[in-house]
Amino acid sequence: MYDYDVLVIGSGPGGQKAAIAAAKLERRVAIVERKDMIGGVCLNTGTIPSKTLREAIMYLTGLSQREMYGQSYHVKDEITIADLAARTNHVVGREMDVVRSQLSRNRVTMMTGTGRFVDPHTVEVEGGHGEVRRATADKIVVATGTRPARPASVEFDERTVIDSDGIVHLERVPRSMVVAGAGVIGIEYASMFAALGTKVTVVEQRERMLEFCDVEVVEALKYHLRDLAVTFRFGETVSSVEARPEGAIATLLSGKKIPADTVMYSAGRQGASDHLNLDAAGLTADKRGRIAVDDCYQTAVEHIYAVGDVIGFPALAATSMEQGRVAAHHACGEPLREVAGLYPIGIYSIPEISFVGRTEEQLTKDNVPFEVGVSRYRELARGQIIGDSYGVLKLLVSLDTHTLLGVHVFGTGATELIHIGQAVMGCGGTVDYLVDAVFNYPTLAEAYKVAALDAMNKMRQIARFA
């Protein structure tokens, strides 16, 4: 007889949903998490703090209102870390209460401490003050997430040289910053600090950033970041960082030297699996700490599942939640359909980027005939009202079937707007539906109709010539 039917290690988005889903199926459930990490990385150092920080920056700098009130417009002239932290701490505290309440309401037992396998069915939980307890479970779900990858050649001091987790603990807004790595996290933070007036230099060893995004959208983002005085160094690599009392000097492989108050390394993420003692469970992880799973999120050991960032791509909070739910149902003998492959990508840079489906490059490479429909925010009444003249929505439409092959949005509310396109694509809808649909006016959602009409007019012209 096991202590629990399902034991979940980690309380991030994937772990939460796995535990609650199993509890809803009337199983005895426990969740293991460190005392100071309820909600996982997502709630404490990742998604929630960073997006709240972005919202605070957008408000306090008045950045989104400057087209209306002038480039000198600010809500607050001297913005401090305390100003930003106040909002972040408030949101994190509220969200933590929500997580605790949901787990408690569903009668999920909280085991506080760090979990590690003793054998395939037993987990040892080491709490504070040397307290150790063990729990056995029929099924176990690993949802330990990731942490920032730290190159061995870099000496992190949590003040001058930091990773993305250290950003939320800065003592002051740096006057200058080097961001090593132009991935999603690097670009999000680069744009945020640039909006605060920090002189930001982004160093990326590849020749372009965000390679999985639409080329035009990325070019538009680069234009806006350069407008915020961001400098890009593509095809370059930070070889060393020398800390100084007043800051640091980053040296590139090419020999260039860049002085800055702060250097932030954004070198990807490492699966947080090294402390789990996976060998005792009969499991292994790859060199980046990721655990391999099948379509039902089962590992090589049949009764052990893994979900969320610790299994690798796509490593999104939204997909982690679904993975946790699917894994819990499968573990309880009530399988669900696997997570849909059509999920949106959201990048909370300034301005936002979001897309679903394929890009023009991918469609061209696959020899898929398509037409492009474009709508610009400056042509929408709502765009004028909110002062966004740069936003754009792009539809990629199949010439043969009129179905949507991809939707790409750049600008205010991109991560919200994308779900309309996702819903149409998920239901197998066509551009004709968007042409005939009536949208509230004035809204940004109206961009779908304008882009659909643009695509339809182009396809009509092709048909006329054909």
Helices and strands as residue ranges (DSSP letters): E 4-9, H 13-24, E 29-33, H 40-44, H 47-61, G 63-65, H 66-69, H 81-105, E 109-112, E 114-119, E 122-126, G 128-130, E 132-142, E 146-148, E 161-163, G 164-169, E 176-180, H 184-195, E 199-204, H 215-227, E 231-234, E 238-244, E 247-252, E 257-260, E 262-265, E 269-271, G 274-276, H 278-281, E 304-306, G 308-311, H 317-331, E 345-347, E 353-357, H 360-365, E 370-376, G 377-379, H 381-386, E 392-398, E 404-410, H 414-426, H 431-436, H 447-465
